[in-house]
Amino acid sequence: MSSEDQFWVAEEDDPVLDELEVEVEADLDLIVKSRGDDTDPEPPSQWLVDPEEVQLEETDLGSLLGAVETLKGDHRDHPGAASSD
């Protein structure tokens, strides 16, 4: 077994990735639920947060979630990964 195969077997069901995925999804849900009604926007002086910052954070979280899902997918699809069947 190569050292690369050993790495993938050792990382199976990584609880850190699982927890990170849950937290990022929760943060994204919070952003979506906290969006205000765009039909009657408040003046900038009454904003609690800058909408551009929220959009940037949402983009960053989406990228992080994609990276986590890719790592988990690469792990499951790696030919050296142990099967959980």
Biopython code that builds the backbone (N, CA, C, O; Angstrom):
import numpy as np
from Bio.PDB.StructureBuilder import StructureBuilder

atoms = [
    (1, "MET", "N", (0.859, -1.174, 0.000)),
    (1, "MET", "CA", (0.000, 0.000, 0.000)),
    (1, "MET", "C", (0.898, 1.228, 0.000)),
    (1, "MET", "O", (1.810, 1.319, 0.822)),
    (2, "SER", "N", (0.664, 2.164, -0.895)),
    (2, "SER", "CA", (1.478, 3.372, -0.956)),
    (2, "SER", "C", (1.130, 4.312, 0.191)),
    (2, "SER", "O", (0.089, 4.173, 0.833)),
    (3, "SER", "N", (2.026, 5.279, 0.440)),
    (3, "SER", "CA", (1.765, 6.243, 1.522)),
    (3, "SER", "C", (0.529, 7.074, 1.210)),
    (3, "SER", "O", (-0.181, 7.490, 2.125)),
    (4, "GLU", "N", (0.260, 7.324, -0.082)),
    (4, "GLU", "CA", (-0.944, 8.072, -0.456)),
    (4, "GLU", "C", (-2.200, 7.287, -0.090)),
    (4, "GLU", "O", (-3.164, 7.861, 0.417)),
    (5, "ASP", "N", (-2.194, 5.976, -0.345)),
    (5, "ASP", "CA", (-3.336, 5.139, 0.017)),
    (5, "ASP", "C", (-3.542, 5.129, 1.530)),
    (5, "ASP", "O", (-4.678, 5.168, 2.003)),
    (6, "GLN", "N", (-2.458, 5.079, 2.283)),
    (6, "GLN", "CA", (-2.559, 5.089, 3.738)),
    (6, "GLN", "C", (-3.169, 6.390, 4.224)),
    (6, "GLN", "O", (-3.960, 6.388, 5.167)),
    (7, "PHE", "N", (-2.814, 7.500, 3.593)),
    (7, "PHE", "CA", (-3.377, 8.801, 3.963)),
    (7, "PHE", "C", (-4.884, 8.789, 3.796)),
    (7, "PHE", "O", (-5.613, 9.242, 4.678)),
    (8, "TRP", "N", (-5.353, 8.275, 2.675)),
    (8, "TRP", "CA", (-6.792, 8.298, 2.422)),
    (8, "TRP", "C", (-7.541, 7.370, 3.366)),
    (8, "TRP", "O", (-8.646, 7.696, 3.800)),
    (9, "VAL", "N", (-6.972, 6.243, 3.685)),
    (9, "VAL", "CA", (-7.615, 5.330, 4.627)),
    (9, "VAL", "C", (-7.673, 5.975, 6.003)),
    (9, "VAL", "O", (-8.679, 5.856, 6.703)),
    (10, "ALA", "N", (-6.606, 6.656, 6.395)),
    (10, "ALA", "CA", (-6.552, 7.283, 7.716)),
    (10, "ALA", "C", (-7.556, 8.422, 7.845)),
    (10, "ALA", "O", (-8.004, 8.727, 8.951)),
    (11, "GLU", "N", (-7.911, 9.045, 6.747)),
    (11, "GLU", "CA", (-8.801, 10.199, 6.793)),
    (11, "GLU", "C", (-10.272, 9.833, 6.586)),
    (11, "GLU", "O", (-11.109, 10.730, 6.491)),
    (12, "GLU", "N", (-10.604, 8.568, 6.516)),
    (12, "GLU", "CA", (-11.983, 8.158, 6.274)),
    (12, "GLU", "C", (-12.903, 8.683, 7.369)),
    (12, "GLU", "O", (-12.558, 8.634, 8.550)),
    (13, "ASP", "N", (-14.072, 9.186, 6.981)),
    (13, "ASP", "CA", (-15.065, 9.723, 7.910)),
    (13, "ASP", "C", (-14.450, 10.759, 8.842)),
    (13, "ASP", "O", (-14.579, 10.663, 10.063)),
    (14, "ASP", "N", (-13.784, 11.743, 8.263)),
    (14, "ASP", "CA", (-13.101, 12.783, 9.030)),
    (14, "ASP", "C", (-14.122, 13.639, 9.770)),
    (14, "ASP", "O", (-14.886, 14.360, 9.128)),
    (15, "PRO", "N", (-14.160, 13.581, 11.093)),
    (15, "PRO", "CA", (-15.149, 14.344, 11.858)),
    (15, "PRO", "C", (-14.950, 15.849, 11.740)),
    (15, "PRO", "O", (-15.907, 16.610, 11.881)),
    (16, "VAL", "N", (-13.724, 16.289, 11.483)),
    (16, "VAL", "CA", (-13.469, 17.723, 11.332)),
    (16, "VAL", "C", (-14.152, 18.236, 10.069)),
    (16, "VAL", "O", (-14.789, 19.289, 10.092)),
    (17, "LEU", "N", (-14.022, 17.499, 8.970)),
    (17, "LEU", "CA", (-14.692, 17.909, 7.730)),
    (17, "LEU", "C", (-16.208, 17.865, 7.892)),
    (17, "LEU", "O", (-16.915, 18.747, 7.405)),
    (18, "ASP", "N", (-16.700, 16.846, 8.572)),
    (18, "ASP", "CA", (-18.145, 16.739, 8.792)),
    (18, "ASP", "C", (-18.660, 17.929, 9.593)),
    (18, "ASP", "O", (-19.683, 18.519, 9.247)),
    (19, "GLU", "N", (-17.954, 18.281, 10.660)),
    (19, "GLU", "CA", (-18.379, 19.403, 11.506)),
    (19, "GLU", "C", (-18.272, 20.728, 10.758)),
    (19, "GLU", "O", (-19.150, 21.582, 10.873)),
    (20, "LEU", "N", (-17.194, 20.898, 9.992)),
    (20, "LEU", "CA", (-17.023, 22.117, 9.208)),
    (20, "LEU", "C", (-18.152, 22.265, 8.202)),
    (20, "LEU", "O", (-18.685, 23.360, 8.023)),
    (21, "GLU", "N", (-18.518, 21.181, 7.550)),
    (21, "GLU", "CA", (-19.602, 21.214, 6.567)),
    (21, "GLU", "C", (-20.915, 21.640, 7.224)),
    (21, "GLU", "O", (-21.647, 22.459, 6.668)),
    (22, "VAL", "N", (-21.213, 21.099, 8.387)),
    (22, "VAL", "CA", (-22.445, 21.447, 9.106)),
    (22, "VAL", "C", (-22.442, 22.925, 9.486)),
    (22, "VAL", "O", (-23.452, 23.609, 9.322)),
    (23, "GLU", "N", (-21.313, 23.419, 9.993)),
    (23, "GLU", "CA", (-21.236, 24.814, 10.422)),
    (23, "GLU", "C", (-21.352, 25.782, 9.248)),
    (23, "GLU", "O", (-22.027, 26.806, 9.353)),
    (24, "VAL", "N", (-20.701, 25.464, 8.137)),
    (24, "VAL", "CA", (-20.773, 26.334, 6.961)),
    (24, "VAL", "C", (-22.195, 26.354, 6.407)),
    (24, "VAL", "O", (-22.699, 27.416, 6.044)),
    (25, "GLU", "N", (-22.848, 25.192, 6.337)),
    (25, "GLU", "CA", (-24.235, 25.146, 5.864)),
    (25, "GLU", "C", (-25.149, 25.956, 6.781)),
    (25, "GLU", "O", (-26.061, 26.630, 6.302)),
    (26, "ALA", "N", (-24.918, 25.900, 8.085)),
    (26, "ALA", "CA", (-25.729, 26.669, 9.032)),
    (26, "ALA", "C", (-25.513, 28.167, 8.830)),
    (26, "ALA", "O", (-26.471, 28.939, 8.874)),
    (27, "ASP", "N", (-24.277, 28.582, 8.611)),
    (27, "ASP", "CA", (-23.996, 29.998, 8.363)),
    (27, "ASP", "C", (-24.655, 30.470, 7.070)),
    (27, "ASP", "O", (-25.203, 31.571, 7.017)),
    (28, "LEU", "N", (-24.602, 29.646, 6.035)),
    (28, "LEU", "CA", (-25.253, 30.012, 4.773)),
    (28, "LEU", "C", (-26.768, 30.116, 4.946)),
    (28, "LEU", "O", (-27.391, 31.030, 4.407)),
    (29, "ASP", "N", (-27.361, 29.188, 5.690)),
    (29, "ASP", "CA", (-28.801, 29.251, 5.962)),
    (29, "ASP", "C", (-29.155, 30.527, 6.709)),
    (29, "ASP", "O", (-30.171, 31.157, 6.417)),
    (30, "LEU", "N", (-28.327, 30.908, 7.665)),
    (30, "LEU", "CA", (-28.557, 32.124, 8.437)),
    (30, "LEU", "C", (-28.525, 33.357, 7.539)),
    (30, "LEU", "O", (-29.348, 34.258, 7.695)),
    (31, "ILE", "N", (-27.593, 33.402, 6.616)),
    (31, "ILE", "CA", (-27.512, 34.531, 5.686)),
    (31, "ILE", "C", (-28.766, 34.600, 4.829)),
    (31, "ILE", "O", (-29.337, 35.675, 4.647)),
    (32, "VAL", "N", (-29.194, 33.466, 4.307)),
    (32, "VAL", "CA", (-30.384, 33.435, 3.444)),
    (32, "VAL", "C", (-31.624, 33.875, 4.220)),
    (32, "VAL", "O", (-32.432, 34.651, 3.711)),
    (33, "LYS", "N", (-31.778, 33.381, 5.451)),
    (33, "LYS", "CA", (-32.955, 33.712, 6.258)),
    (33, "LYS", "C", (-32.954, 35.155, 6.748)),
    (33, "LYS", "O", (-34.012, 35.707, 7.050)),
    (34, "SER", "N", (-31.783, 35.767, 6.829)),
    (34, "SER", "CA", (-31.705, 37.126, 7.362)),
    (34, "SER", "C", (-31.847, 38.200, 6.287)),
    (34, "SER", "O", (-31.819, 39.392, 6.591)),
    (35, "ARG", "N", (-31.995, 37.786, 5.050)),
    (35, "ARG", "CA", (-32.157, 38.780, 3.982)),
    (35, "ARG", "C", (-33.460, 39.541, 4.184)),
    (35, "ARG", "O", (-34.507, 38.965, 4.479)),
    (36, "GLY", "N", (-33.358, 40.833, 4.017)),
    (36, "GLY", "CA", (-34.541, 41.672, 4.165)),
    (36, "GLY", "C", (-35.350, 41.737, 2.889)),
    (36, "GLY", "O", (-35.000, 41.135, 1.874)),
    (37, "ASP", "N", (-36.420, 42.467, 2.963)),
    (37, "ASP", "CA", (-37.297, 42.684, 1.816)),
    (37, "ASP", "C", (-36.658, 43.741, 0.918)),
    (37, "ASP", "O", (-36.495, 44.890, 1.330)),
    (38, "ASP", "N", (-36.297, 43.360, -0.299)),
    (38, "ASP", "CA", (-35.633, 44.278, -1.220)),
    (38, "ASP", "C", (-36.580, 45.294, -1.842)),
    (38, "ASP", "O", (-36.122, 46.225, -2.505)),
    (39, "THR", "N", (-37.883, 45.142, -1.650)),
    (39, "THR", "CA", (-38.830, 46.073, -2.267)),
    (39, "THR", "C", (-38.832, 47.425, -1.564)),
    (39, "THR", "O", (-39.166, 48.438, -2.178)),
    (40, "ASP", "N", (-38.463, 47.455, -0.286)),
    (40, "ASP", "CA", (-38.433, 48.709, 0.465)),
    (40, "ASP", "C", (-37.118, 48.792, 1.245)),
    (40, "ASP", "O", (-37.104, 48.639, 2.466)),
    (41, "PRO", "N", (-36.009, 49.037, 0.526)),
    (41, "PRO", "CA", (-34.714, 49.041, 1.207)),
    (41, "PRO", "C", (-34.564, 50.223, 2.161)),
    (41, "PRO", "O", (-35.076, 51.314, 1.909)),
    (42, "GLU", "N", (-33.856, 49.985, 3.255)),
    (42, "GLU", "CA", (-33.587, 51.040, 4.221)),
    (42, "GLU", "C", (-32.441, 51.907, 3.707)),
    (42, "GLU", "O", (-31.629, 51.451, 2.903)),
    (43, "PRO", "N", (-32.374, 53.143, 4.164)),
    (43, "PRO", "CA", (-31.234, 53.983, 3.775)),
    (43, "PRO", "C", (-29.949, 53.431, 4.407)),
    (43, "PRO", "O", (-29.996, 52.816, 5.473)),
    (44, "PRO", "N", (-28.817, 53.647, 3.759)),
    (44, "PRO", "CA", (-27.551, 53.114, 4.279)),
    (44, "PRO", "C", (-27.258, 53.501, 5.729)),
    (44, "PRO", "O", (-26.582, 52.752, 6.434)),
    (45, "SER", "N", (-27.739, 54.626, 6.177)),
    (45, "SER", "CA", (-27.481, 55.045, 7.561)),
    (45, "SER", "C", (-28.154, 54.125, 8.580)),
    (45, "SER", "O", (-27.794, 54.143, 9.757)),
    (46, "GLN", "N", (-29.131, 53.316, 8.140)),
    (46, "GLN", "CA", (-29.838, 52.414, 9.047)),
    (46, "GLN", "C", (-29.412, 50.947, 8.895)),
    (46, "GLN", "O", (-29.950, 50.069, 9.570)),
    (47, "TRP", "N", (-28.464, 50.692, 8.024)),
    (47, "TRP", "CA", (-27.994, 49.330, 7.827)),
    (47, "TRP", "C", (-27.237, 48.849, 9.057)),
    (47, "TRP", "O", (-26.423, 49.585, 9.615)),
    (48, "LEU", "N", (-27.499, 47.631, 9.478)),
    (48, "LEU", "CA", (-26.713, 47.018, 10.547)),
    (48, "LEU", "C", (-25.412, 46.439, 9.989)),
    (48, "LEU", "O", (-24.383, 46.434, 10.666)),
    (49, "VAL", "N", (-25.471, 45.959, 8.762)),
    (49, "VAL", "CA", (-24.294, 45.435, 8.063)),
    (49, "VAL", "C", (-24.348, 45.896, 6.618)),
    (49, "VAL", "O", (-25.422, 46.161, 6.079)),
    (50, "ASP", "N", (-23.199, 45.988, 6.006)),
    (50, "ASP", "CA", (-23.099, 46.376, 4.605)),
    (50, "ASP", "C", (-23.498, 45.176, 3.742)),
    (50, "ASP", "O", (-22.904, 44.105, 3.873)),
    (51, "PRO", "N", (-24.490, 45.334, 2.866)),
    (51, "PRO", "CA", (-24.925, 44.208, 2.019)),
    (51, "PRO", "C", (-23.798, 43.618, 1.167)),
    (51, "PRO", "O", (-23.800, 42.421, 0.880)),
    (52, "GLU", "N", (-22.841, 44.450, 0.763)),
    (52, "GLU", "CA", (-21.716, 43.928, -0.015)),
    (52, "GLU", "C", (-20.862, 42.987, 0.831)),
    (52, "GLU", "O", (-20.362, 41.982, 0.326)),
    (53, "GLU", "N", (-20.692, 43.307, 2.115)),
    (53, "GLU", "CA", (-19.932, 42.423, 3.001)),
    (53, "GLU", "C", (-20.663, 41.098, 3.201)),
    (53, "GLU", "O", (-20.035, 40.040, 3.255)),
    (54, "VAL", "N", (-21.971, 41.157, 3.311)),
    (54, "VAL", "CA", (-22.766, 39.935, 3.468)),
    (54, "VAL", "C", (-22.647, 39.080, 2.213)),
    (54, "VAL", "O", (-22.501, 37.861, 2.295)),
    (55, "GLN", "N", (-22.711, 39.724, 1.052)),
    (55, "GLN", "CA", (-22.592, 38.988, -0.204)),
    (55, "GLN", "C", (-21.202, 38.359, -0.331)),
    (55, "GLN", "O", (-21.070, 37.223, -0.787)),
    (56, "LEU", "N", (-20.172, 39.097, 0.072)),
    (56, "LEU", "CA", (-18.812, 38.562, 0.026)),
    (56, "LEU", "C", (-18.667, 37.370, 0.973)),
    (56, "LEU", "O", (-18.055, 36.361, 0.621)),
    (57, "GLU", "N", (-19.231, 37.491, 2.174)),
    (57, "GLU", "CA", (-19.169, 36.381, 3.130)),
    (57, "GLU", "C", (-19.914, 35.163, 2.591)),
    (57, "GLU", "O", (-19.453, 34.032, 2.744)),
    (58, "GLU", "N", (-21.062, 35.393, 1.962)),
    (58, "GLU", "CA", (-21.829, 34.281, 1.392)),
    (58, "GLU", "C", (-21.026, 33.583, 0.292)),
    (58, "GLU", "O", (-21.022, 32.355, 0.197)),
    (59, "THR", "N", (-20.351, 34.375, -0.532)),
    (59, "THR", "CA", (-19.518, 33.807, -1.593)),
    (59, "THR", "C", (-18.370, 32.994, -1.006)),
    (59, "THR", "O", (-18.080, 31.889, -1.464)),
    (60, "ASP", "N", (-17.719, 33.554, 0.015)),
    (60, "ASP", "CA", (-16.614, 32.840, 0.665)),
    (60, "ASP", "C", (-17.091, 31.532, 1.300)),
    (60, "ASP", "O", (-16.429, 30.501, 1.179)),
    (61, "LEU", "N", (-18.236, 31.579, 1.975)),
    (61, "LEU", "CA", (-18.774, 30.371, 2.605)),
    (61, "LEU", "C", (-19.149, 29.327, 1.553)),
    (61, "LEU", "O", (-18.943, 28.130, 1.754)),
    (62, "GLY", "N", (-19.704, 29.796, 0.425)),
    (62, "GLY", "CA", (-20.037, 28.871, -0.654)),
    (62, "GLY", "C", (-18.791, 28.192, -1.212)),
    (62, "GLY", "O", (-18.809, 27.002, -1.526)),
    (63, "SER", "N", (-17.709, 28.962, -1.333)),
    (63, "SER", "CA", (-16.443, 28.390, -1.801)),
    (63, "SER", "C", (-15.895, 27.379, -0.802)),
    (63, "SER", "O", (-15.415, 26.311, -1.183)),
    (64, "LEU", "N", (-15.971, 27.725, 0.480)),
    (64, "LEU", "CA", (-15.496, 26.814, 1.522)),
    (64, "LEU", "C", (-16.314, 25.525, 1.533)),
    (64, "LEU", "O", (-15.760, 24.433, 1.662)),
    (65, "LEU", "N", (-17.629, 25.656, 1.396)),
    (65, "LEU", "CA", (-18.488, 24.472, 1.361)),
    (65, "LEU", "C", (-18.146, 23.599, 0.155)),
    (65, "LEU", "O", (-18.093, 22.374, 0.264)),
    (66, "GLY", "N", (-17.916, 24.230, -0.981)),
    (66, "GLY", "CA", (-17.529, 23.475, -2.170)),
    (66, "GLY", "C", (-16.218, 22.733, -1.975)),
    (66, "GLY", "O", (-16.068, 21.597, -2.425)),
    (67, "ALA", "N", (-15.264, 23.377, -1.302)),
    (67, "ALA", "CA", (-13.980, 22.733, -1.032)),
    (67, "ALA", "C", (-14.151, 21.533, -0.099)),
    (67, "ALA", "O", (-13.551, 20.480, -0.316)),
    (68, "VAL", "N", (-14.970, 21.700, 0.934)),
    (68, "VAL", "CA", (-15.215, 20.597, 1.873)),
    (68, "VAL", "C", (-15.878, 19.434, 1.146)),
    (68, "VAL", "O", (-15.481, 18.281, 1.317)),
    (69, "GLU", "N", (-16.889, 19.738, 0.334)),
    (69, "GLU", "CA", (-17.583, 18.682, -0.403)),
    (69, "GLU", "C", (-16.640, 17.989, -1.384)),
    (69, "GLU", "O", (-16.731, 16.778, -1.586)),
    (70, "THR", "N", (-15.736, 18.757, -1.991)),
    (70, "THR", "CA", (-14.762, 18.170, -2.907)),
    (70, "THR", "C", (-13.819, 17.237, -2.164)),
    (70, "THR", "O", (-13.539, 16.130, -2.623)),
    (71, "LEU", "N", (-13.330, 17.690, -1.013)),
    (71, "LEU", "CA", (-12.448, 16.828, -0.214)),
    (71, "LEU", "C", (-13.156, 15.549, 0.200)),
    (71, "LEU", "O", (-12.579, 14.464, 0.127)),
    (72, "LYS", "N", (-14.395, 15.672, 0.630)),
    (72, "LYS", "CA", (-15.146, 14.486, 1.039)),
    (72, "LYS", "C", (-15.416, 13.591, -0.166)),
    (72, "LYS", "O", (-15.348, 12.367, -0.053)),
    (73, "GLY", "N", (-15.719, 14.182, -1.308)),
    (73, "GLY", "CA", (-15.965, 13.407, -2.521)),
    (73, "GLY", "C", (-14.708, 12.736, -3.022)),
    (73, "GLY", "O", (-14.744, 11.577, -3.437)),
    (74, "ASP", "N", (-13.569, 13.465, -2.990)),
    (74, "ASP", "CA", (-12.295, 12.876, -3.397)),
    (74, "ASP", "C", (-11.954, 11.707, -2.502)),
    (74, "ASP", "O", (-11.441, 10.687, -2.960)),
    (75, "HIS", "N", (-12.241, 11.860, -1.234)),
    (75, "HIS", "CA", (-11.955, 10.794, -0.270)),
    (75, "HIS", "C", (-12.779, 9.552, -0.588)),
    (75, "HIS", "O", (-12.251, 8.440, -0.608)),
    (76, "ARG", "N", (-14.062, 9.740, -0.835)),
    (76, "ARG", "CA", (-14.942, 8.597, -1.106)),
    (76, "ARG", "C", (-14.611, 7.942, -2.437)),
    (76, "ARG", "O", (-14.732, 6.726, -2.580)),
    (77, "ASP", "N", (-14.187, 8.755, -3.426)),
    (77, "ASP", "CA", (-13.944, 8.232, -4.762)),
    (77, "ASP", "C", (-12.518, 7.737, -4.967)),
    (77, "ASP", "O", (-12.224, 7.136, -6.000)),
    (78, "HIS", "N", (-11.627, 7.974, -4.011)),
    (78, "HIS", "CA", (-10.229, 7.592, -4.166)),
    (78, "HIS", "C", (-10.123, 6.068, -4.191)),
    (78, "HIS", "O", (-10.695, 5.390, -3.337)),
    (79, "PRO", "N", (-9.396, 5.533, -5.163)),
    (79, "PRO", "CA", (-9.320, 4.074, -5.280)),
    (79, "PRO", "C", (-8.701, 3.394, -4.069)),
    (79, "PRO", "O", (-8.951, 2.208, -3.857)),
    (80, "GLY", "N", (-7.908, 4.088, -3.269)),
    (80, "GLY", "CA", (-7.287, 3.477, -2.102)),
    (80, "GLY", "C", (-8.138, 3.577, -0.857)),
    (80, "GLY", "O", (-7.768, 3.031, 0.182)),
    (81, "ALA", "N", (-9.270, 4.261, -0.933)),
    (81, "ALA", "CA", (-10.115, 4.451, 0.249)),
    (81, "ALA", "C", (-10.792, 3.141, 0.622)),
    (81, "ALA", "O", (-11.237, 2.383, -0.240)),
    (82, "ALA", "N", (-10.859, 2.898, 1.897)),
    (82, "ALA", "CA", (-11.522, 1.681, 2.375)),
    (82, "ALA", "C", (-13.021, 1.817, 2.207)),
    (82, "ALA", "O", (-13.577, 2.901, 2.378)),
    (83, "SER", "N", (-13.665, 0.734, 1.877)),
    (83, "SER", "CA", (-15.115, 0.732, 1.718)),
    (83, "SER", "C", (-15.778, 0.577, 3.068)),
    (83, "SER", "O", (-15.294, -0.163, 3.925)),
    (84, "SER", "N", (-16.900, 1.283, 3.263)),
    (84, "SER", "CA", (-17.614, 1.181, 4.541)),
    (84, "SER", "C", (-18.761, 0.190, 4.463)),
    (84, "SER", "O", (-19.583, 0.111, 5.376)),
    (85, "ASP", "N", (-18.817, -0.573, 3.365)),
    (85, "ASP", "CA", (-19.892, -1.559, 3.201)),
    (85, "ASP", "C", (-19.688, -2.752, 4.071)),
    (85, "ASP", "O", (-20.503, -3.675, 4.053)),
]
sb = StructureBuilder()
sb.init_structure("model")
sb.init_model(0)
sb.init_chain("A")
sb.init_seg("    ")
for serial, (resi, resn, name, xyz) in enumerate(atoms, 1):
    if name == "N":
        sb.init_residue(resn, " ", resi, " ")
    sb.init_atom(name, np.array(xyz, "f"), 0.0, 1.0, " ", f" {name:<3s}", serial, name[0])
structure = sb.get_structure()
